[in-house]
Amino acid sequence: MWLPKLEYNDSSASESSGSLSRFVNLNLSLHKAPVIESLRLNFDVYNRNIVYSIENWVLTAANRCVHELRVTFMHYKLATLPSNLFTCKSLVILELTGKIFVNVPRMVFLPSLKFLILRRMIYSSAKSLQKLLSQCPVLEDLVVERNSEDNNIPFTVSVIVPSLQRLTLKISRGYHLEGLVINTPSLKYFKILDYIEEYKEDSSYSYYFEDTTKLEEADIESTYLDINKFVRSIRSALYHEGIVFGQLQHLKLCSCGPNWSKLLVRLLKDSPLLRDLEVYLNDDYTYSRVDAPVSWQNQLDYVPTCLLASLETFKWTVVYGSHEEIDLGKYILRNACCLKAEEKLEMAKQDLSLSFRGSKTCQLVFV
């Protein structure tokens, strides 16, 4: 068999799982192509044979100079990975999802890896992720999902990757997550989804940002409990011109947590080239009323540069029509000189329609 791309998928709970395991074993043993371009393994149900076979299948792929490897295993039993995977010179794309035990060996080096996706992994130690990332010299795109059930050891998500350009984090704040450290001087896109599964007074954790001066787009959906700590941590990324996000052009911010508008105030101040701004509310939070925006007149002692010179689009969904929200909309309309269009909800239509607009080309669109 000479097929360069292989995919095996089993989501049934029938006895066929055992047959599939035998089929994959035979299939890979007869595979003659010197290179496996892509191997995808997707198993949603438990099967004893599959648990113990995944390591051998990945071993075979690594020995055949695999370029793309995607493994999904969803069960309480842990699947393991062979040590040679962590020194695979040909690997460009690696995606691991589910109950997969990651024990990074002493020898690890992935010289070609550009795309890494790690969802709900079980790590052997608190430093496993950091150790793995430190040996990926050309990594460009990273997705990390952490859940409070993933590990029973204190854990800091540490992303220190000079080559990284895109970073997506989905983090559940639990008892064992201590902090988030980001040092990515080449980062252009940053997305964080930060949520609480069950409220606890000590569920917050520390943020530390360093060197994000090339950031162009940010998508922030956070219910972070202490916004002041969050802002101060971003401030640690300052460079000599005193601006945090000197290249940021697109900002998407969820209004789903205490003091979200304070964060928006700071981001507007620190993003002089911001062009597109969207404030939205995630479906998970629409059932509850979030905090109203702060008084913008009290927060801003000067008009941010982006409002005067660069902001072209402003989209705001799920507006409750409070006085604070209307004031926020009025403030942006009055001071944003380059707006091309506005989108607002019907309940704020009358007040916003009567507002003075700083941009002569701005048109209100009510949806």
C-alpha positions as CSV (number, residue, x, y, z in Angstrom):
1,M,0.0,0.0,0.0
2,W,1.4,3.4,-1.1
3,L,-1.2,5.8,0.2
4,P,0.6,8.9,1.7
5,K,-2.3,10.1,3.8
6,L,-4.0,7.8,6.3
7,E,-7.0,8.4,8.5
8,Y,-8.7,6.0,11.0
9,N,-11.8,7.0,12.8
10,D,-14.0,5.1,15.2
11,S,-16.8,6.7,17.3
12,S,-18.9,3.6,17.9
13,A,-19.1,1.6,21.1
14,S,-19.5,-1.7,19.2
15,E,-17.3,-4.8,19.1
16,S,-16.0,-3.4,15.8
17,S,-13.4,-1.4,17.7
18,G,-11.3,-4.5,18.2
19,S,-11.6,-5.3,14.5
20,L,-10.5,-1.7,13.6
21,S,-7.5,-2.1,15.9
22,R,-6.4,-5.3,14.1
23,F,-7.1,-3.6,10.7
24,V,-4.9,-0.6,11.5
25,N,-2.1,-2.9,12.8
26,L,-2.2,-4.9,9.5
27,N,-2.6,-1.8,7.4
28,L,0.5,0.0,8.8
29,S,2.6,-3.1,8.7
30,L,1.9,-3.4,5.0
31,H,2.4,0.2,4.2
32,K,5.2,0.6,1.7
33,A,5.5,4.4,1.2
34,P,8.8,5.7,2.6
35,V,7.0,8.8,3.9
36,I,3.6,9.1,5.6
37,E,2.5,12.6,4.8
38,S,-0.5,12.5,7.2
39,L,-1.8,10.2,9.9
40,R,-5.1,10.9,11.7
41,L,-6.3,8.8,14.5
42,N,-9.7,9.6,16.0
43,F,-11.1,7.3,18.7
44,D,-14.0,8.6,20.9
45,V,-14.7,5.4,22.8
46,Y,-12.6,3.1,25.0
47,N,-11.1,0.0,23.6
48,R,-8.3,-1.9,25.4
49,N,-6.5,-2.8,22.2
50,I,-6.6,0.8,20.9
51,V,-5.2,2.2,24.1
52,Y,-2.1,0.1,23.9
53,S,-1.8,0.4,20.1
54,I,-1.7,4.1,19.7
55,E,1.9,4.3,20.9
56,N,3.0,1.8,18.3
57,W,1.0,3.5,15.5
58,V,2.6,6.8,16.3
59,L,6.0,5.1,16.5
60,T,5.5,3.8,13.0
61,A,4.5,7.2,11.7
62,A,7.5,8.9,13.2
63,N,9.8,6.3,11.7
64,R,8.2,7.0,8.3
65,C,9.0,10.7,8.4
66,V,5.4,11.8,9.1
67,H,4.6,15.5,8.2
68,E,1.2,15.8,9.9
69,L,0.0,13.8,12.9
70,R,-3.4,14.3,14.6
71,V,-4.5,12.0,17.5
72,T,-7.8,12.3,19.3
73,F,-8.5,9.9,22.2
74,M,-11.4,10.6,24.5
75,H,-11.6,8.2,27.5
76,Y,-10.5,8.0,31.1
77,K,-7.7,5.6,30.2
78,L,-4.5,7.3,29.2
79,A,-2.9,6.7,25.8
80,T,0.9,7.2,25.7
81,L,3.3,8.5,23.1
82,P,6.6,7.0,21.9
83,S,9.8,9.0,22.7
84,N,10.9,9.1,19.1
85,L,7.9,11.4,18.3
86,F,9.7,14.2,20.2
87,T,12.8,14.0,17.9
88,C,10.9,13.6,14.6
89,K,12.7,16.0,12.2
90,S,10.0,15.8,9.6
91,L,7.0,16.7,11.7
92,V,5.3,20.0,10.7
93,I,1.8,19.7,12.2
94,L,1.0,18.0,15.5
95,E,-2.4,17.9,17.1
96,L,-3.2,16.0,20.3
97,T,-6.6,15.9,21.9
98,G,-8.0,14.1,24.9
99,K,-6.6,11.7,27.4
100,I,-3.1,11.5,26.1
101,F,-0.2,11.3,28.5
102,V,2.6,13.7,27.6
103,N,5.9,12.7,29.1
104,V,8.5,14.8,27.4
105,P,11.8,12.9,27.3
106,R,15.3,14.2,28.1
107,M,16.0,14.3,24.4
108,V,13.5,16.5,22.6
109,F,13.9,18.5,19.4
110,L,11.3,19.3,16.7
111,P,13.1,21.4,14.1
112,S,10.3,21.5,11.6
113,L,7.2,21.8,13.8
114,K,5.2,24.9,12.8
115,F,1.7,24.1,14.1
116,L,1.0,22.6,17.5
117,I,-2.4,22.0,19.0
118,L,-2.7,20.6,22.5
119,R,-6.2,20.1,23.9
120,R,-7.0,18.6,27.3
121,M,-3.6,16.8,27.7
122,I,-2.3,15.1,30.8
123,Y,1.3,16.3,31.4
124,S,3.8,14.3,33.4
125,S,5.1,17.4,35.2
126,A,4.3,21.1,35.6
127,K,7.2,21.9,33.3
128,S,6.4,19.5,30.5
129,L,4.7,22.1,28.3
130,Q,7.5,24.6,28.7
131,K,10.1,22.0,28.0
132,L,8.4,20.9,24.8
133,L,7.9,24.5,23.5
134,S,11.5,25.4,24.2
135,Q,12.6,22.8,21.6
136,C,10.4,24.0,18.8
137,P,12.6,26.7,17.1
138,V,10.3,27.4,14.1
139,L,6.9,27.1,15.8
140,E,4.4,29.6,14.4
141,D,0.9,28.6,15.5
142,L,0.1,27.3,19.0
143,V,-3.3,26.3,20.5
144,V,-3.4,25.2,24.1
145,E,-6.6,24.2,26.0
146,R,-6.3,23.6,29.7
147,N,-9.1,22.3,32.0
148,S,-9.2,22.0,35.8
149,E,-9.5,18.2,35.5
150,D,-6.4,17.8,33.2
151,N,-3.8,17.6,36.0
152,N,-3.7,17.4,39.8
153,I,-0.5,19.3,40.1
154,P,0.0,23.1,40.3
155,F,0.5,24.3,36.7
156,T,1.6,27.5,35.0
157,V,1.0,27.8,31.3
158,S,4.3,29.2,30.1
159,V,4.6,30.2,26.4
160,I,8.1,31.4,25.7
161,V,8.6,31.0,21.9
162,P,10.5,33.6,19.9
163,S,9.1,32.4,16.5
164,L,5.5,32.2,17.5
165,Q,3.0,34.3,15.4
166,R,-0.4,33.0,16.5
167,L,-1.4,32.0,20.0
168,T,-4.8,30.7,21.1
169,L,-5.5,29.8,24.8
170,K,-8.6,28.3,26.2
171,I,-8.2,28.1,30.0
172,S,-10.5,27.0,32.8
173,R,-9.5,28.5,36.1
174,G,-9.3,25.7,38.6
175,Y,-7.4,24.9,41.8
176,H,-4.3,23.8,40.0
177,L,-3.7,26.6,37.5
178,E,-1.3,29.1,39.0
179,G,-0.4,31.5,36.2
180,L,0.1,32.4,32.6
181,V,3.4,33.6,31.2
182,I,3.7,34.9,27.6
183,N,7.0,35.9,26.0
184,T,6.4,35.9,22.2
185,P,8.2,38.8,20.4
186,S,6.9,37.7,17.0
187,L,3.3,37.3,18.0
188,K,0.8,38.9,15.6
189,Y,-2.5,37.2,16.7
190,F,-3.6,36.5,20.3
191,K,-6.8,34.9,21.5
192,I,-7.7,34.0,25.0
193,L,-10.9,32.3,26.3
194,D,-10.7,32.4,30.1
195,Y,-13.6,31.0,32.0
196,I,-14.6,29.7,35.4
197,E,-16.3,26.3,35.6
198,E,-17.3,26.8,39.2
199,Y,-16.8,30.1,41.1
200,K,-14.2,30.1,43.9
201,E,-12.7,33.1,45.6
202,D,-9.2,31.8,44.9
203,S,-9.8,30.9,41.3
204,S,-7.9,33.8,39.8
205,Y,-4.3,33.4,38.7
206,S,-1.4,35.7,37.7
207,Y,-0.7,37.0,34.2
208,Y,2.7,38.0,32.9
209,F,3.2,39.4,29.4
210,E,6.6,40.4,27.9
211,D,7.4,41.7,24.5
212,T,4.2,41.8,22.4
213,T,5.1,44.8,20.3
214,K,4.2,43.1,16.9
215,L,0.7,42.2,17.9
216,E,-1.8,43.0,15.2
217,E,-5.0,41.3,16.3
218,A,-6.4,40.3,19.7
219,D,-9.6,38.4,20.7
220,I,-10.1,38.6,24.5
221,E,-13.0,36.7,26.2
222,S,-12.2,36.8,29.9
223,T,-14.1,36.8,33.2
224,Y,-10.8,37.6,34.9
225,L,-11.6,38.5,38.5
226,D,-8.9,41.2,39.1
227,I,-8.8,43.4,36.0
228,N,-6.2,45.7,37.6
229,K,-3.7,42.8,37.8
230,F,-4.5,41.8,34.3
231,V,-3.8,45.3,33.0
232,R,-0.6,45.6,35.0
233,S,0.6,42.4,33.6
234,I,0.1,43.6,30.0
235,R,1.9,46.8,31.0
236,S,5.0,44.7,31.7
237,A,5.2,44.4,27.9
238,L,6.0,48.1,27.5
239,Y,8.8,49.2,25.2
240,H,10.6,52.5,24.8
241,E,7.7,54.4,23.1
242,G,5.4,53.6,26.0
243,I,2.8,51.7,23.9
244,V,1.9,48.1,24.5
245,F,0.1,47.2,21.3
246,G,1.8,49.4,18.7
247,Q,0.7,47.2,15.7
248,L,-2.7,46.1,16.9
249,Q,-5.4,46.7,14.2
250,H,-8.2,44.3,15.1
251,L,-9.7,43.9,18.6
252,K,-12.5,41.7,19.7
253,L,-13.5,42.0,23.3
254,C,-16.1,40.1,25.2
255,S,-18.2,42.1,27.7
256,C,-18.6,39.0,29.9
257,G,-17.0,39.9,33.2
258,P,-16.5,42.5,35.9
259,N,-14.9,45.7,34.8
260,W,-14.6,44.7,31.1
261,S,-14.9,48.3,30.0
262,K,-12.0,49.3,32.1
263,L,-9.9,46.9,30.1
264,L,-11.3,48.4,26.9
265,V,-10.3,51.8,28.1
266,R,-6.7,50.7,28.6
267,L,-6.6,48.8,25.3
268,L,-7.8,51.9,23.4
269,K,-5.1,54.0,25.0
270,D,-2.4,51.5,24.1
271,S,-3.5,50.7,20.5
272,P,-2.8,53.8,18.4
273,L,-3.3,52.0,15.1
274,L,-6.5,50.2,16.0
275,R,-8.8,50.0,13.0
276,D,-11.6,47.5,13.9
277,L,-13.3,47.2,17.3
278,E,-15.9,44.6,18.2
279,V,-17.6,44.3,21.7
280,Y,-19.7,41.2,22.0
281,L,-21.3,38.9,24.5
282,N,-20.7,35.2,24.4
283,D,-23.8,33.0,24.2
284,D,-22.8,31.4,27.6
285,Y,-23.3,34.8,29.3
286,T,-26.4,36.2,27.6
287,Y,-28.6,34.7,30.4
288,S,-27.1,37.1,33.0
289,R,-26.6,40.8,33.2
290,V,-23.0,41.8,33.1
291,D,-21.5,44.9,34.7
292,A,-22.4,48.2,33.0
293,P,-19.6,50.1,31.4
294,V,-17.6,52.6,33.5
295,S,-18.2,56.3,33.1
296,W,-16.0,57.1,30.2
297,Q,-15.9,60.8,30.9
298,N,-14.1,59.9,34.2
299,Q,-11.9,57.2,32.7
300,L,-10.4,59.1,29.7
301,D,-8.5,62.3,30.4
302,Y,-7.7,62.5,26.7
303,V,-9.1,61.1,23.5
304,P,-7.1,58.0,22.5
305,T,-5.1,58.3,19.3
306,C,-6.9,55.4,17.6
307,L,-10.2,57.2,17.9
308,L,-8.8,60.4,16.3
309,A,-6.8,58.8,13.5
310,S,-7.4,55.1,12.7
311,L,-10.7,53.5,14.0
312,E,-12.9,52.7,11.0
313,T,-15.4,50.1,12.3
314,F,-17.1,49.6,15.6
315,K,-19.5,46.7,16.2
316,W,-21.3,46.2,19.5
317,T,-23.7,43.4,20.0
318,V,-26.0,42.6,22.9
319,V,-26.6,46.1,24.2
320,Y,-29.0,46.4,27.2
321,G,-29.7,50.1,26.6
322,S,-28.5,51.4,30.0
323,H,-27.4,55.0,30.4
324,E,-23.8,53.9,30.8
325,E,-23.9,51.9,27.5
326,I,-25.5,54.8,25.6
327,D,-22.8,57.1,27.0
328,L,-20.1,54.7,25.8
329,G,-21.7,54.7,22.3
330,K,-22.0,58.5,22.3
331,Y,-18.4,58.9,23.4
332,I,-17.1,56.8,20.5
333,L,-19.4,58.5,18.0
334,R,-18.3,61.9,19.1
335,N,-14.6,61.3,19.1
336,A,-13.9,58.7,16.4
337,C,-13.1,60.8,13.3
338,C,-12.6,57.9,10.8
339,L,-15.7,55.7,11.4
340,K,-17.3,54.3,8.3
341,A,-20.3,52.5,9.9
342,E,-21.8,51.8,13.3
343,E,-24.0,48.9,14.4
344,K,-26.3,49.3,17.4
345,L,-29.4,47.6,18.8
346,E,-32.9,49.0,18.6
347,M,-33.2,50.0,22.3
348,A,-30.4,52.5,21.9
349,K,-31.5,53.8,18.5
350,Q,-33.1,57.1,19.5
351,D,-30.4,58.4,21.8
352,L,-27.5,57.4,19.5
353,S,-29.2,58.8,16.4
354,L,-29.3,62.2,18.0
355,S,-25.6,62.1,19.0
356,F,-23.0,64.3,17.4
357,R,-20.7,62.3,15.2
358,G,-17.0,63.1,14.8
359,S,-16.8,61.4,11.5
360,K,-18.7,62.9,8.5
361,T,-18.8,59.6,6.7
362,C,-20.2,57.6,9.7
363,Q,-23.6,56.0,9.1
364,L,-25.7,54.3,11.8
365,V,-26.9,50.8,11.0
366,F,-29.4,49.3,13.5
367,V,-29.6,45.5,13.6
